[in-house]
Amino acid sequence: MEPKDYIVTEIEGEYAYLCEIGGSAENKLFIALALLPAGVDVGTKLHYEMPEYTVIA
């Protein structure tokens, strides 16, 4: 999978919805918060590069 940038659009319990920055709002990714960096909240921008997510400053 190629590197991509996401934004956290929603958090439900232990899961987050991620939307690709510059992509379609319909293509949401549903992922466990345990796989994301600590302190992630709605509006946090993330960079995904195999196999981890990092916060974009």
Secondary structure, 3 states (H helix, E strand, C coil): CCCEEEEEEEEECCEEEEEECCCCCCCEEEEEHHHCCCCCCCCCEEEEECCEEEECC
